[in-house]
């Protein structure tokens, strides 16, 4: 079985893609379909919501950071294990970075690669027939893709909906549904996006409410009919997974540490590694029977005082690092450092395994793709190995300390290479989130 697929995309961020995607996924599951969700681009949070809505795993598809073989593998597995894939775009449909055609990180790249039509979500607040001009531009901007229909969001009234519909009829674009302006359709957010699925109160009730709203407002039969068969790229050399940092990997997993890409964990398991979770917030140390420790990104800045007081976790982490590799990504890097200053300006002592001091009181958004070249042998590969990934954080570095750099990083916009992260002994860390081995 190879499922058909659709991408729910929008002309810009904030149009309602996520809530509508989740409502569609849950509504179609309620109809008895086997549905899988996928997320275009680098995003840790939305796939967890997809998994909650569908009851099946979700993953990411990233045309910039992932080689074609990895895209084929992830999309092929999702299509083979479902009847319908409902993928969610990121940002605006065509938003990406400089790169060869098909490798810019834009959601349109994924639609073109896999042959999935696009259902465009347009926030029509503050406009009527003019929304059709935006849709028309999206229809013709990229000849590789096909827009199968549009879902109108934040419709103020029946009259408003009719006016918008007149514009869409003029350009020949089917309106598959129209959702009213409704505050209950908004999921709670924080500084890096939605509050995580595991922390969202009454998540199942919220998903049911989204499904009810979508069922009432969208022609689900027409939406399913708009999906097209998945066209996988031709087979090529197998994708090289990120190296597993150990055979038994102690991985921090709780409300402070949760940002790990599903395909990364799957790749480690495929290499024979076992992932052993532990909770720093519960004051648990890395299990002694593990040979590597991984501190993912997440929200340690929201739990800084609790982490600073987790004596068993901190002492156990320090003891672990004396004989075995420890790596921290983003939030994990902050916890490996000397101190973390919270949003109120209070400095909290962290593990002190690296000399970096970070601050969430002095905030600056750092966002974008990165290519990292490792400066020494370590958990993610040998010196000189190149990885693709991204940064997304608001924390700033108050002091770098005296440690050597973990990697040299560049971005797709031509910035000069610069040192990033820290390494000391068996401990490494940086704000860089690794996605794949660079090709």
ZATORMAR-530950 format. One record per residue (C-alpha): x, y, z. Coordinates in steps of 0.001 Angstrom, whole numbers, plus 524288, in hexadecimal, padded with zeros to 5 digits. Layout:
% ZATORMAR-530950
XYZ ...
//
This chain:
% ZATORMAR-530950
800008000080000 8051F80D6B7FC47 7FC9681824801BC 7F808824357FAC0 7FC088311F800B9 7F91183F7F8024B 800AE84AEF807C0 7F956854FB80FCF 800B28619A80D0F 7FE758703C80D88 8039987CD280793 80957880D6814C1 80B5B87C94822BF 8002B87E9A82C2F 7F58387AD982289 7F07E86F4E82A86 7F79C863F1823EC 7FA4C85C6683056 7ECB885CDE83647 7E6428598982950 7F00584E9C826AA 7ED7C848B683412 7DED1849EE83270 7DF6F8434282530 7E8278386482A2A 7DF508354A835AA 7D2C7836B382DAF 7D79982D278235C 7DC3C8237A82DA8 7CE8C824098336D 7C97F8202D825F9 7D197813CB826BA 7DD01817C481E11 7EAF88145D821A2 7F168821BC8216F 7FF98825B68230B 804698338382560 811368396D820C1 81711846E5822A1 81E7584E718183E 82A898551681D8E 8318F8551F82AA2 8277E854818357F 8278984C3D841D7 81A3484FBB84722 8105484DAE83C2E 813A083F4C83987 8103D83C018479E 802E484242845AC 8012C83A8F83901 8043682E0784057 7FA198317B84AB0 7EFE2834A184047 7F2038287083809 7F6D181E6A841D1 8026581BBD838DE 81054820DF83835 8138282D5D830EC 820858326082BCE 826D283D978245F 829F683F8D81604 83434849FB81376 838C684C5B8058A 84465854A3809BA 849FD84CAE814E6 8466883EEA81069 84C26837BC804B7 84279831F87FADE 844A1824378000A 8405F8283680DA9 8347682F6780863 830DA8235180098 8328E81AAC80C8C 82A28822FC815A7 81F60825B680BC7 81F6C817AA80700 81DBC8122D814A6 8127281B6C8178E 80BB88185580AAE 80D8F809B180C51 80767809B0819CA 7FB2F811CA8172A 7F00B8147080DF1 7F1F98232A80DD2 7FD2D82C2481170 7F94D839B481619 805EE8418B81657 8071F84F2381C13 80F0B859CA81592 817D08635F81C8F 817978724381BDF 812D9876B180E7A 811AE86CB180397 81D83871A67FC0D 825A98769C80763 83341870BB80757 841A7873DF80638 84ADE8756B7FAA0 84DD48685E7F479 84BF285FC77E888 83E0E85D947E3E4 837A5853A87ECA8 8413D855A87F7D5 83D49862A27FDE0 835D085DC4809C1 828DB862E08045D 81C7E85AE9805D9 81AA685C257F727 826DB853D37F557 82088848917FC95 813EB849D97F4D3 81B9A849717E81F 8242483E187EC6C 81913835477F0EF 80E4A8397D7E7A9 8053C83DAA7F295 7FB3F848507EF7E 7FA41853F47F881 7EE52858897FFDA 7F080866D5802AE 7EBF086C8A80FA1 7E96787B1280E87 7E674883DE819FC 7DC3C88C9F813AD 7DA9A8961281F04 7DB4B8A3F3819F5 7D8D08A04E80BB4 7CEC089A3D802B7 7D083898567F3F5 7DEB089CAD7F545 7E1A988F877FB9C 7DFF0889837EE1C 7EAF5891D07E8C5 7F3FA88BFF7F314 7EF6187E497EFB1 7F120880F07E132 7FF0E8852B7E36D 801BA8789E7EAF5 7FBB2870A57DFF8 804ED876377D5BB 811468795D7DD52 8172B86BB87DC42 81376863177D094 81856856D97D7A8 80CCB856A27E101 7FDF7855DD7E071 7F49D85C987E9B2 7E87F854367EAC9 7E00685D267F2D1 7DF408670F7FD9A 7DA558673780B8C 7D6188748C81060 7D959877A481E75 7D3FE8822882780 7C7E1884ED81F79 7C02F88FBB8262A 7B28788CB982104 7AAE2885A78166C 7AB59891FA80E33 7B9FD892E680FD2 7BB5F884B380BC4 7B327886D67FF90 7BB7D892617FB5E 7C80B88AC97FD15 7C1F087F4E7F5E9 7BE8A888057EA5C 7CCCC88B6F7E8CC 7D0F287D327E980 7C6A8879747DF53 7CC4F883CF7D645 7D9A487D1B7D66F 7D3E786F717D5FD 7D8E386B007E339 7CFA3862477EB0E 7CC51866A27F8CA 7CCE385A38800DD 7C845860A980D50 7C72386D0781554 7C9B486DF3823E6 7C3F1878E482BED 7CBC5881E28348A 7CC32879BA840FC 7D56F87BBB84C69 7D3CC86DBD8513B 7DB16868EA84534 7E7BC86F1984A09 7F1928666F85102 7F9F886C4785BE3 807448719E857E5 8144B8757A85DCA 820E487B6C8588D 825338701084FD0 8179C86D0D84AAB 80C438653184FF6 80C918600785DBC 810FB851F085BF9 806E48475A859D4 80A3A840838668D 8084984D1386E3B 7FBA685193867C6 7F06D8504687151 7E4F88482A86C88 7EBE88456885FB3 7E2B083A9185B81 7D6DF8431185E2F 7DD1284E278566F 7DFBC844F484B08 7D1BA8403684B4D 7CCF384E4684B1B 7D5B98513D83F78 7D08D8453983880 7C28A8496683B42 7C52B856F0835BA 7CBE685190829AF 7C1328478E82735 7B6E38522E827D5 7BE2C85BB981F1F 7C5E8853C78152C 7C18E84A5680A8F 7C98B83EB480F06 7C5928365C80369 7CA78840BA7F9FD 7D6EC84254801C9 7D9E3833B680178 7D6C9833597F2F4 7E08883E5A7F0B8 7EBD4836187F5C0 7F505830017EBE0 7FD6F823F07EBD3 80AE2825257F1DF 815B3825B07E7C0 82260821DC7EE5B 82F3C8264D7E864 836F781B737E1BA 83F75813017EA88 84D43817AF7EC8D 8584F815E87F62F 853408130F803D8 8526A81E7D80D12 85D4881ED781728 857108206582498 85CD38290D82EF4 866A6820B283645 8613F81AC7842A5 868D4820B984DFF 868F2813A68552A 8633380611855E4 85AD180986861B7 85783817EC8616F 8528D81E8386DC1 84953828D386847 8433583374870AC 834978339D86E7B 82B0283C22875DC 824C5849AC874E5 8323D8501687488 8386F846E786A87 830078421D85F50 835318470985250 839E483AEF84B18 836328385A83CFB 82F2682B5C83AEC 837C7827BF82F5F 84403829D4837A5 83F5C8207684224 83B06816CA837B3 8485D817A48315E 84F2E814E383E3F 8469280927840D6 849368042E8330D 857B08045B8368C 854C77FB8284217 85499805DA84CB5 84B41805768583C 8459E8124885D58 84403812BB86C11 83C0E81E70870CA 83E3C8255F87DAA 83881831BE88389 8413683CA0888A6 835168439288DD3 832658378D8962B 840968389089ADC 8449382C2A893BB 852C082A1F88FD3 856B382404882CD 855788154B88492 8626E80EE1887B3 86099803EA87DD7 8612F80DA287282 86D4F8112986ACA 8692181EAD865E4 86024829A486A86 85804832C08620D 8519683F1486734 847F5843D285CDF 842B38516885B29 83622855948618A 8326285F9486BC4 83C6A85EF4876D1 83B3F86DBA87854 82D7186B9187D92 8328C861E9887B7 83FD8867C788AEE 83DFF8686D899B2 8392285A6C89A5B 844788558F8921B 84E4085D2B89A52 848D1856628A657 8490E848BC8A04C 85539844748A7B0 8549F8361A8A405 85305839568959E 85E3F8431089570 867C083AC789D40 8643A82EB689577 8661583604888B0 8738083ACB88D07 8779C82D29890FA 872878278388433 87A568317987C59 8871E82D288828A 887188207C87AB9 87CA7821698701B 8788A82B63865BC 86E0083545868E1 8680B83E3985E8D 85E308493C85FFD 8562E84F9B8553C 850F185D608575D 84A0885C7286489 852A1850EC86803 85E8385934864DB 859AB863B786E1E 85884859D88792F 86645854C5876BC 86B858628F87897 86F8C86A04884A1 862E28719288699 8559287477880BA 84F13881998836B 8404F880D4882E2 836A088AC687D91 8362C891B388AC9 844D2893E388A98 847E5889A8894EA 85438881C589216 853918733989529 85F8986A8189629 85F6285F6D88C3D 8681E8538288A6F 8749685B36887E4 879A98510087E70 87B8785BBD8745C 87F59869D9876A2 8740F8703F86F4E 86AAF87937876AE 85D7A87BA28706D 852B088567872F0 8443D8858387045 842E5892F287659 84A55898D986AEF 842D68933585F84 845B3892CE85105 83F6F889CC84732 8491D881108400E 8427E879B983519 8472D872FA828D5 84D9D8679C8221D 85BC2864848251A 8667B85BF281F82 86FC78579582A20 87D62851F082864 881E984AA783486 88EC984F6183A20 89259842CA84141 88E418349E84218 881E08336A84A26 8746D82D5084BBD 86F828327A83EA3 87B1682E5A83662 889678302A8338F 8906083D298325C 88D548433A82537 87FFB83CCD8240E 8756B845FB81F10 86768846378241D 85B4784DB382023 851F38531F82A3A 84C9A85FA382FE0 84C14868E883B5B 83FCB86E2B841B8 84126874A184EEC 83FCB8818D8560A 84A9F87F7E85FDC 8572A8875685EE2 86505883E4862DF 8699A88C4C86E2F 877198860886E87 87D4987B9E86602 8876D8769186F86 894878710586B6F 88FF186489864C1 8935B860E8856D4 888AB8623384C89 87FE98568A849C0 87E64859EF83B51 87FF886441830EC 872DE8686582B54 86E1386F5F81F40 8607E872DE81A86 85A288726280CF7 85B2E8812D80B66 869DC881EB809D2 86DD588593817A4 87C228837E81ACE 87F35876F38224E 87F7F878F4830FC 8825C8707F83CCF 8769686B3984415 874398638B8506B 87DE985E1E85A2E 885AC851C985D02 88D5484DAD868DD 891E483FD986B1F 886C4836B3867E9 87C768418586898 87778848D785CA0 86C2C851D6859E6 866E785CBD8515C 85A6E863BF84D89 85AF685C09840AC 85052851AE83EDF 8556D846D78360E 84C2D841B782B92 8548D839DF8221B 86228836E281D42 8656A840C2812A0 8666B83B2F804F9 
//
